[in-house]
Amino acid sequence: MDKIEQALLKSQHFSLAQITSSTVTPLIDHMTQTDFFTCRQLNEKRIVHPSCKNQSELNYFRQLRANLAQDKTVKVILITAVIPRSGSSFIALNLSAVIALDHSRTSLLIDAHIDNPSNTHLLEVDKYHYGLTDYFDRKDLSVSNIIAQTGIIRLNFIPAGMDKQLGKEYFTGIQMKNLITELKERYRDRTIIIDAPCILTSADTRIIAEYCDAVLLISPYGKVSADTVADAANVVGKDKLAGVVLNKMY
């Protein structure tokens, strides 16, 4: 048992993550979609797919998906880092992609990195497509206006948004809670993954965590102390902590 596991067990916050599964919808596999990424593009973006070069990485995310699928009550998972630049956006995107490999399910990835929306750029979403911040600032936008298709079948995406006012607190009101509630109720077969900044440095992430069913912490392998991981776990709380992924950074 390594130091991180010992610290988490000592704080009584370590458990396996789980994500819901629900009734199969026959129409899922026939969703309208254009301009899929090619295998080469997916490899270049390091997004897992059935024929990807790194099969061990694919198998890892499949196993993570299986572990998460044990709890059928969890539909919304927050992915956040223990410290900044831990690769949490990479984990969030690939977990969303591997969930979408199931022909009976869909996944929805939400980019809550307002200041550094890396997945918005990686998925090549139109820079003029509405997103989170636009939805919160404008009364004329509906949920359907901010959901974008991606180059990955059965994976939809809500980008960070175009309207980013410096210093504005987008997540302190009731809007984020209402958005998550609507998304949960709209599609019973959809798993929602929220990609958010480091929980120890972002007040917004701690607010969003309150509205999610579970939180998965990402820690860079060998670059953070066990105490720091335990601190992040304590912020999440034992009722929502899904587990910790040790990400070996390249």
C-alpha positions in Angstrom: 0.0 0.0 0.0 1.5 3.3 -1.0 1.5 6.6 1.0 -1.4 8.1 -0.9 -3.6 5.0 -0.2 -2.6 5.1 3.4 -3.5 8.7 3.8 -6.8 8.3 2.1 -7.7 5.3 4.2 -6.7 7.1 7.3 -9.0 10.0 6.4 -11.7 7.4 5.7 -12.5 8.9 2.3 -11.3 6.4 -0.2 -13.8 4.3 -2.2 -14.3 3.0 -5.7 -16.1 5.3 -8.1 -19.4 4.3 -9.8 -21.6 5.6 -12.6 -25.2 4.8 -13.5 -26.5 2.5 -16.2 -30.1 2.7 -17.2 -32.7 1.6 -19.8 -31.4 1.1 -23.3 -32.7 3.6 -25.9 -32.8 2.0 -29.4 -32.4 5.3 -31.2 -29.0 6.2 -29.5 -26.9 4.5 -32.2 -28.8 6.5 -34.9 -28.1 10.0 -33.6 -27.4 12.5 -36.3 -23.7 13.1 -36.6 -21.3 14.4 -39.2 -17.6 14.8 -39.5 -16.3 12.1 -37.3 -12.6 12.2 -36.3 -10.5 9.7 -38.2 -8.4 7.1 -36.3 -5.3 9.1 -37.1 -6.9 12.3 -35.7 -8.0 10.5 -32.6 -4.5 9.0 -32.1 -2.9 12.5 -32.5 -5.3 13.9 -30.0 -4.7 11.0 -27.6 -8.4 10.1 -27.5 -9.1 6.4 -26.9 -11.0 4.4 -29.5 -11.3 0.7 -30.4 -8.4 0.6 -32.7 -6.1 3.1 -31.0 -2.4 2.5 -31.0 -2.1 2.4 -27.2 -4.4 -0.5 -26.3 -3.2 -0.6 -22.7 -4.5 3.0 -22.3 -7.8 1.9 -23.8 -8.0 -1.0 -21.5 -7.3 1.2 -18.5 -10.2 3.5 -19.3 -12.4 0.5 -19.9 -11.6 -0.7 -16.5 -12.1 2.7 -15.0 -15.5 2.8 -16.7 -16.3 -0.7 -15.3 -15.4 0.4 -11.8 -17.5 3.5 -12.0 -20.5 1.6 -13.4 -21.0 -0.4 -10.2 -23.2 2.3 -8.6 -26.3 2.7 -10.7 -27.4 5.9 -8.9 -24.6 8.2 -10.1 -25.2 10.1 -13.3 -23.0 13.2 -12.9 -19.3 12.9 -12.1 -17.0 15.8 -11.5 -13.4 15.3 -12.6 -10.9 17.6 -10.8 -7.3 17.7 -10.0 -5.4 17.6 -6.7 -3.0 20.3 -8.0 -3.1 22.3 -11.2 -1.8 20.7 -14.5 -2.4 17.1 -13.3 -4.0 16.0 -16.6 -7.6 16.0 -15.4 -8.9 17.3 -18.7 -7.2 14.3 -20.5 -8.9 11.9 -18.0 -12.3 13.6 -18.3 -12.3 13.5 -22.1 -11.1 9.9 -22.4 -13.6 8.7 -19.7 -16.3 10.4 -21.7 -15.1 8.8 -24.9 -14.9 5.3 -23.5 -18.4 5.6 -22.0 -19.6 6.6 -25.5 -18.2 3.3 -27.0 -21.2 1.6 -25.4 -23.8 1.5 -28.2 -26.6 1.8 -25.7 -25.4 4.9 -24.0 -24.3 8.5 -24.6 -22.0 10.8 -22.7 -22.0 14.5 -22.2 -18.7 16.3 -21.4 -18.9 19.8 -19.9 -15.9 22.0 -20.0 -15.9 24.1 -16.8 -12.4 25.4 -17.3 -13.5 28.9 -18.0 -10.0 30.4 -18.1 -8.3 27.4 -19.9 -10.8 25.4 -21.9 -8.4 22.8 -23.3 -11.0 20.3 -24.3 -13.0 23.0 -26.1 -10.0 23.5 -28.3 -9.0 19.8 -28.6 -12.5 18.8 -29.8 -12.4 21.6 -32.4 -15.7 23.1 -31.4 -16.6 26.2 -33.4 -15.3 29.2 -31.5 -18.7 30.9 -32.0 -20.7 28.0 -30.4 -22.5 29.0 -27.3 -21.4 27.4 -24.0 -21.6 27.6 -20.2 -20.9 31.3 -19.7 -23.2 32.4 -22.5 -26.0 30.3 -21.0 -25.6 31.9 -17.6 -25.4 35.4 -19.1 -28.2 35.3 -21.6 -31.9 34.5 -20.9 -32.7 33.7 -24.5 -30.5 30.5 -24.6 -31.8 27.0 -23.9 -29.9 23.9 -23.0 -30.1 22.7 -26.6 -28.4 25.9 -27.7 -25.2 25.1 -25.8 -24.8 21.4 -26.5 -22.4 20.7 -29.4 -21.7 17.6 -31.4 -18.2 16.3 -31.5 -16.2 14.2 -33.8 -16.9 11.2 -31.6 -20.1 9.2 -31.9 -22.5 9.4 -29.0 -20.3 12.0 -27.2 -21.8 15.5 -26.9 -20.1 18.5 -25.4 -20.9 21.8 -23.7 -17.9 24.2 -24.3 -16.8 26.7 -21.7 -18.4 29.6 -23.6 -17.5 32.7 -25.5 -18.5 35.3 -23.0 -15.9 35.4 -20.2 -16.0 38.4 -18.0 -12.9 38.8 -15.9 -13.6 38.2 -12.2 -17.2 37.2 -12.7 -18.4 34.3 -10.5 -20.4 32.2 -12.9 -21.2 29.2 -10.6 -22.3 30.9 -7.4 -26.0 31.2 -8.3 -28.6 28.6 -8.8 -28.1 28.4 -12.6 -25.5 25.6 -12.5 -27.6 23.5 -10.2 -30.6 23.9 -12.4 -28.6 23.1 -15.5 -27.3 19.9 -14.1 -30.8 18.9 -12.9 -32.2 19.5 -16.3 -29.5 17.5 -18.0 -29.9 14.6 -15.6 -33.7 14.5 -16.2 -33.6 15.0 -20.0 -31.6 11.9 -21.0 -31.9 8.8 -18.8 -29.2 6.9 -20.8 -26.6 9.7 -20.6 -23.6 10.0 -18.3 -22.5 13.6 -17.6 -18.8 14.3 -17.0 -17.8 17.8 -15.8 -14.2 18.8 -16.4 -13.3 21.4 -13.7 -10.2 23.1 -12.3 -8.2 22.0 -9.3 -10.5 21.6 -6.3 -8.0 23.0 -3.8 -7.5 26.3 -5.7 -10.9 26.8 -7.4 -13.9 28.0 -5.4 -16.0 27.4 -8.5 -15.1 23.7 -8.5 -16.1 23.3 -4.9 -19.5 24.8 -5.7 -20.0 22.6 -8.7 -19.1 19.5 -6.6 -22.1 20.2 -4.4 -24.4 19.5 -7.4 -22.7 16.4 -8.7 -23.3 12.8 -7.6 -19.6 11.8 -7.4 -16.1 13.4 -7.6 -13.1 11.7 -9.1 -9.7 13.2 -8.1 -6.7 13.2 -10.4 -3.3 13.3 -9.0 0.0 13.4 -11.0 2.0 10.3 -10.2 5.0 11.1 -8.0 4.5 14.8 -8.0 2.3 15.4 -5.0 2.4 14.5 -1.3 0.0 12.1 0.3 -1.1 14.9 2.6 -2.1 17.0 -0.4 -4.2 14.2 -1.8 -5.8 13.7 1.6 -6.6 17.4 1.8 -8.4 17.3 -1.5 -10.3 14.2 -0.5 -11.4 15.9 2.7 -12.7 18.8 0.7 -14.8 16.5 -1.4 -16.1 14.5 1.5 -16.5 10.8 1.9 -20.0 10.7 0.6 -19.0 12.0 -2.8 -15.5 10.8 -3.3 -15.4 8.3 -6.1 -11.7 7.6 -5.9 -8.3 8.8 -7.0 -6.6 8.3 -10.4 -2.8 8.5 -10.3 -1.9 10.0 -13.7 1.6 9.3 -15.0 2.3 12.5 -16.8 4.2 12.4 -20.1 
